Amino acid sequence: MPPARLILSVLMLACLAAPAQAQVFGRRAPSGPVAPPPEGTPPYEAEIWPFPPPDPKSWWDDKWPTPPEAADPLGGRRLYRGERLPVIDNGIDASTYRLWGLMPLQWQMVREGEMILEVWVRPARSVRQTVVRVTVRRDGEAFVNARAGLACCEAGIGRRLGFDRQLPAGSAQRFLALRTHAMWSSPREVRVDEGGGASEAVCVDGTSYDLTLLVPGRSRSLRRACDSAEIGEVADAIEPLLQAAIGHDPRFDVIFPGGVSYASARGAYQDLIAGGGRLKADPNARPQPPGFEPAPEPAEATPPAPASPR
């Protein structure tokens, strides 16, 4: 058979085989506008319309796509003899982490040369919360996991968004240097003492930050809220954490319209120390059980109107 006729025959056979392959591998996404699913289509079918619905019998057994490495940089590890999982005392239990789509810190095994640094940001007058975690592996790679959502008023995290990214080469050193920072030697919760018999400030507004450092054999948690001097003491950790999460998703970035800078808070802490003040342990602080978190208030909550006299 001449070469030209042979090539033509192969092309014709490929065209005839295309419909059969489509039946095996599924239909391609339509290129033009797609009509909405018919009325009464079950939600799990409407989500993937116009593709065929999944087989209910194989839903639990078929292999699912493997999560990307950045979603759990320390995943798949087994405990060596003598190793123990860390004890986390930041008041956040494993089920809360899973609600936010994060691997619980309680399940993370860090080894020599590794660390995890995490911050939860909770504004007092908003239910819009954020969580940012940076993981540094012993191979020198660094990863960021970030989540944001509305933590109020429904059995889930409303409008939750998140992303998992590998950070640029060289990012690990900035975080590894924080392992020996003086902040980790301070009390978990503090009060501002300006000295000279000045009255202590009472927190009624602001934002709280829950920081956790996890290194081999040790976990340390700090809570700072409201007062700028309090936050300034831990600004060296908060600032690079949040900066690592900026620029990956505009929906996350809009939470920080002015960017991420804690220079004013850092300055407030320096002024406090220079003026003879200090941060002392909060005498009213009490150890909280894992998972303890005050019930959030609705964002638009207003006090009820006084009842009219009868």
ABEGO torsion letter per residue (X at the ends): XBAAAAAAAAAAAAAAAAAAAAAAAEBBBBABBBBBBBBGBBAAAAAAOABBBBBAAAAAABBBBBBBAAABAABGBBBBBGBBBBBBAAGBBAAAAAAAGBBBAAABBBBBGBBBBBBBBBBAABABBBBBBBBBBAAGBBBBBBBBEBBBGBBEBBGBBBBBBBBBBGAAAAAAAAAABAAAABBABBBBBAEGGBBBBBBABEBBBBBBBBBBGBBBBBBBBGBAAAAAAAAAAAAAAAAAABGABAAAAAABAAEBBAAAAAAAAAAAAAAGBBBBBBAABBBBBBGBBBBBBBAABBBBBBBBBX
